[in-house]
Amino acid sequence: VQLQASGGGLVQPGGSLRLSCAASGSSFPINVMGWYRQAPGNQRELVADISNGGTTNYADFVKGRFTVSRDNAENTVSLQMNNLRPDDTAVYYCNYKATVISTTFTYWGRGTLVTVSS
């Protein structure tokens, strides 16, 4: 599975950005796609993810501000980020996970930088 993310950039506090990620190559019938982020000096952390059945999962720090969605036909996942704050500044990584029997396969995109600053 190859993941190509786009949509990062510089935005002022309170602004919005939309990240998109397209998956190509192999695929699994049951999977979860989502977004993680890593700020300088911090560990990579989950932002939000969504299963191919539509179940979503959000980190507490983005609830009410970010929305994750996906298009199963196009194998894409998006992250709409509203009311951005300076502490949202990080490299955002697209993620694809699938579990087959007892083995979890995890794939990462290259990452796209989001900078929230005035």
Helices and strands as residue ranges (DSSP letters): E 2-6, E 9-11, E 17-24, E 32-38, E 45-51, E 56-58, G 60-62, E 66-71, E 76-81, G 86-88, E 90-100, E 103-108, E 112-116
